[in-house]
């Protein structure tokens, strides 16, 4: 898919990272989230196909494609954030598995691990944590603390996700040439574990 002519190479790499990050999140949502999270990525998939057709037929520009597609992804981020915070506030712990698997897979990919092996390792580690944590908590007599801990994480998670969505929205605006602070690419890269330590996009 073409990018606007004004885009620099770094803008293209960062925008691709936004899209790749969404793919990691969609995969983890299907594995660990409720049914709503599993079907929500269809919005981005269907819009991407429609907008690519529209670009090929020259109904819209490539800027319009990226704007509409990225907005659909951001809507999914907002939905995932709302469902995660609501679940944690109710004492449910599936958002912890979702976030652990997503971040592990992205960090491994950022270090050059092939995508399939990154997911095998991430899911394996997440499943191990899910299998070990509850029995240990029950044995220690702290089973109730799992729910208490989940509720305590709801507020900081909401702030973290809000800041992360803000960074994605700024990166989208930067790519489309809208007025944004010059620190936007650095902020975006710092919040996305898919980047290697050298700041190089690893996909």
Secondary structure, 3 states (H helix, E strand, C coil): CCCCCCCCHHHHHHHHHHHHHHHHHHHHHHHHCCHHHHHHCHHHHHHHHHHHHHHHCCCCCHHHHHHHHHHHHHHHHHHHHHHHHHHHHCCCCHHHHHHHHHHHHHHHHHCCCCHHHHHHHHHHHHHHHHHHHHHHHHHCCCHHHHHHHHHHHHHHHHHHHHHHHHHHHHHHHHHCCCCCCCCHHHHHHHHCCCECCCCCECC
